[in-house]
Amino acid sequence: MLTCWQCIFDSLILLIIANGMPILSRDIFGAHGSWPVDFKCIFFDKKPLFGNSKTWRGLIISVLSTSLIAPLFMLSFTNGALFGLLTMSGDLIASFTKRRLGYVESSRFRVLDTLPESLLPLIILQDALALGFIEIITTVVLFFAFEVLLSPLLFRLHIRKRPY
């Protein structure tokens, strides 16, 4: 069985869009619409549920952008929206876990920062994305590498707040 490099590329671009649009929207809209997803709720461990950096604006922008771009990758608008929602759900899972482990907002935990948000949409939408096991693993590894290599550059360009 051949590896579908186009499927990997398409999935990687969707992950980058789903994860990048909330960051760009912060720069475009500033504080407008930046209501925390957790409504500043404190969990029973006295730590924020997700943190202030996880906003409704970011979630909505991610879902909208992936749904609008999805047809370029032969996906329906619905699957594009689901991709964005699953990516942001994985990001929220990572934030929730990091808060429980004592990590502050926007702190680095490389594997946890990329694994849930990339695996969740790829596994659930693997048929729509025409991904097999090898393509999923390859996409996750490439997404991880993309994050590690490009984060310092995005910081220098003032797109990211931190160099990681």
Secondary structure, DSSP 8 states (H G I E B T S, - for coil): ----HHHHHHHHHHHHHHHHHHHHHHHHHTTTT--BTTTT-B-TTSSBSS-TTSBHHHHHHHHHHHHHHGGGGT--HHHHHHHHHHHHHHHHHHHHHHHHTT--TT---HHHHHHHHHHHHHHHTTTTTT--HHHHHHHHHHHHHHHHHHHHHHHHTTSSSS--
